[in-house]
């Protein structure tokens, strides 16, 4: 026979993990690179994803935080990992017009041809010729 509080004990750790994950995703969204680095160094997976398949890199890139991208890349994050919609961090940064994030991702080895739509296609759609030049793709079809 189980005690009534056993069920609460079983749910507690899962809820605590979900709450911690939420805080970590918020660090990427808000640009708290220092705190995020500490959690990563303590063992949080660098390629942690949310329910939509967004990685910490995707959130940092989309919300315009190049330092978050650098912290994650330095710890081995997959900078080309697409979310469940096929979007990559680089395409997200191009969409948002985040030049410093685009540079940080390219410095980390991001592939402008990865994802669907990829960063080159996104830059063309939004007329971001500077990004196309950064990709070396201005004349590509």
Protein Blocks (a to p, Z undefined) as FASTA:
>chain_A
ZZfklmmmmmmmmmmmmmmmmmmmmmmmnopaklmmmmmmnopafkbccfkopafklmmm
mnopaklmmmmmmnopafkbccfkopafklmmmmnopaklmmmmmmnopafkgcjddfkl
mmmmnopaklmmmnopmmpZZ
